[in-house]
Amino acid sequence: MYQVLYTKQAKRALLKLPHSVAQNIREKLTTIAQEPYSRHHNVTKLQNRPGYRLRVGDWRVIYDVDNGKLIILVLKIASRGEV
């Protein structure tokens, strides 16, 4: 299982979200940590840079996967228009 880590920016954004939205994002990331490359999540590979985008309602989570260290690094959490 991969470990989920957050950048300072992502952690701050998560703390500002409503509790239910933040909890939903954490649950989705925990599921992804078990199988990072599974296709059944709302995940899209980013086109112009390395990483992935997770859609959780009106919110987007940008993250990268480090297979060598078994880490999912959450880079940014923002509303759909801000990502």
Number of C-alpha atoms within 10 A of each C-alpha: 12 20 16 17 15 16 14 12 12 19 15 13 15 21 10 9 14 9 11 9 15 18 13 13 21 14 12 16 23 17 15 22 18 12 14 20 11 11 10 8 16 13 19 13 14 13 8 6 7 10 18 18 19 20 18 18 12 10 18 21 22 21 24 17 20 12 10 6 9 14 17 22 19 23 18 20 26 16 14 13 8 8 12
